[in-house]
Amino acid sequence: MDKDPEKEEAEEVYLPKPSDIFTVEICFLAIVALVVVAALIEAFSYKLVSSRTPFVIIVPLLLLIGLHARRLFVVRGRYQWQEAIRKVFRGQSPMFKKIAVLTGWFLVLLVLIQAAGHYAAIAFFMFMLVWYVAKERLVTALVLSAVMTLAIFVLFEEFFNIELYRGMIFRYFAGYRDF
């Protein structure tokens, strides 16, 4: 879709303030830390042989999270992050809204992968991002999503010889009764 230059000038451009970026960094680190701690707790339920890989990944990641949290704590006085966090909870932070919307799209992708498998989910997700979010032409969105999904299929199935997850719907019709 061609952009109207007059309309672009009328749109207000949001430039994030350092305190906004700092706040998003705090929120992101907190979410990553929660996920990593949850993965660590889950790794304790594995047998010793199976738990080695998660521990080798999780322990250094927790150290990095701790170091980054310390860095954020040391420089917290430079930013007005308390007010920025209040804006986030009031829904007044444009940058955080964009991140929340993108996170929502990724959650949709996760659910689609679980239900329909990687290839169908990637094709639909890419189509929606190109057509609905980026506002490109329908033909462009269809061609791009089809070509990229085919490229991912060929890359994984033919070159890497890795079969990606086909989804619960495929498993049901293949005779598996996982439900």
N, C-alpha and C positions, 0 to 999 in steps of 0.2 A: 504494500500500500504506500503510495507516495505521500510524503509529509507536506503539509501546507506551511510555507514559511511564515505566513502571518500568524497562524495558530501557534507555531513554535515560539515565536516572540512573546505571545501572550501567556504561555505557560511559565509558571514560576519555577525557577531552578533552585533546588535545595542543595546547599553546600553544607555538609556536616561539620559541626564544631568539634574541636578536639575533645571536649567533654562527652559529646555524643559517641564518638569513636571509642573512647575509653570505657564508656558504659556498655557498649555492645561487646567490647572485649571481655569485660567482667562477666556479662551474661553468658557469652559463648564458653568461657573457661569453666563457669559453674556447671553448665549443661554437659560439657565434655567430661568434667570430673565425676558427675553423677553417673554417666554411662560407663565410665571406666571402673568406678567402684562397684557398680552392679555387675560388670563382667568379671571383676576379681572375685566377688562373692560367689558367682556362678561357677567360676573355675575351681573353687574349693570342692565342689560336688563331683568333679571329674576324677577318674582314676589317675594315679600318679603319672603314668606314661602319657596320657592324653592331656594332662594339665601343664606339662612342661612348656609347650608352645605359648599358651595364653600368658603364663607367668613371665616368660622371657619378653613378651611384648608389653604386658601390663605394668610390670614393676618399673622399667625405665620410663614409661609413659607417665606414671604417677610421679616420678621424680621430676620430670619436665614440667608437669602441671604445677607441682609444688614450687619449683624455681620461678615459673612465670607468675604464679600467685604472689610470691615474695616481691618480684619486680613491680607488679601492679600496686602492692601495698606500699612500697617505698615511694612511688611517684604519685600516690593518690592526692596529695596536697596541691598538686599543680592544676587539678581539674575540679570543676563543680559537678561532680558525678552524682551527688545526692539528688540535686534538682533534675538531672538528666534521667535518673532512675524513676523519679516521680512522674516525669513526662511519659516514660515508657508505660508505667502502670495506668496512667490516665488515657493512653492511646494517642498522645500528642507528638510522638516521635516518628517522623516520616521514614527515617532510615531503618528503625526497628520494624515498622510496618512492612517495609519491603522484604526484610529478612524473614519476618513471620509468614508472609505470603509465599516466599520461595520454599520455606520449610514445609508449609502446607502442601505445596506441589510435590515435594519429595516424599511426604507421607502418602499421598495419593499413588505415587509410583511404587512405593513399597507394598501397598495393598494390592495394586494391579499385578505386580510380580507374583505375589502369593497366590492370587486367584487365577490369572491368565498366563503366567510364565513370563520369562524375560523378553522374548521377542515381541509378543503382542503388547506388553506393557511399554517397552521402549518405543515401539511404533506409535502407540496412542499418545504417550507422554510427549514425544518429540513433536508430533502433529499439533497437539494442544498448545505447546509452548510457542511454536512458530506461528500458528494461525491465530490463536486466541490472545496470547500474551503479547507477542511481537507484532501482531496485526498485519502479517504478510498475506499475500494472495493465497487463495485456497489451493490453486495448482502448485504453487511453490511449496506450500506446507506438505501436500500429499507426496510430491516427488522427493523432497528432501527427507521426509520421514521414511519413505519406502527404500530409498537408496542407502541411507545410513543404517537402517535395520538389516538390509541385505549385506552390507559391508561387515557389520558386527557378526552376523550369522556365518559368513564365509571365514572371517578371521578366526572365530572361536571353533567352529565345527570342523573346518577343513585344515587350517594351518596349525592351530594349537591342539586340535583333537579333544576339545573340552565341550561336553554337552551341557548347555545351560539349562536351568530348571524350566520345565514345561508348564508348571502351574497345576493347581488343584482341579481345574476343569478338565484338562487333558488327562490327568491321572484318573479321574472319575470315569471318563469315556474309555480309558484303556483297561478298565476292569478293577482298578484298585478301589477299595472301599475304606478310605481314610477318615470318613466322616463319622 
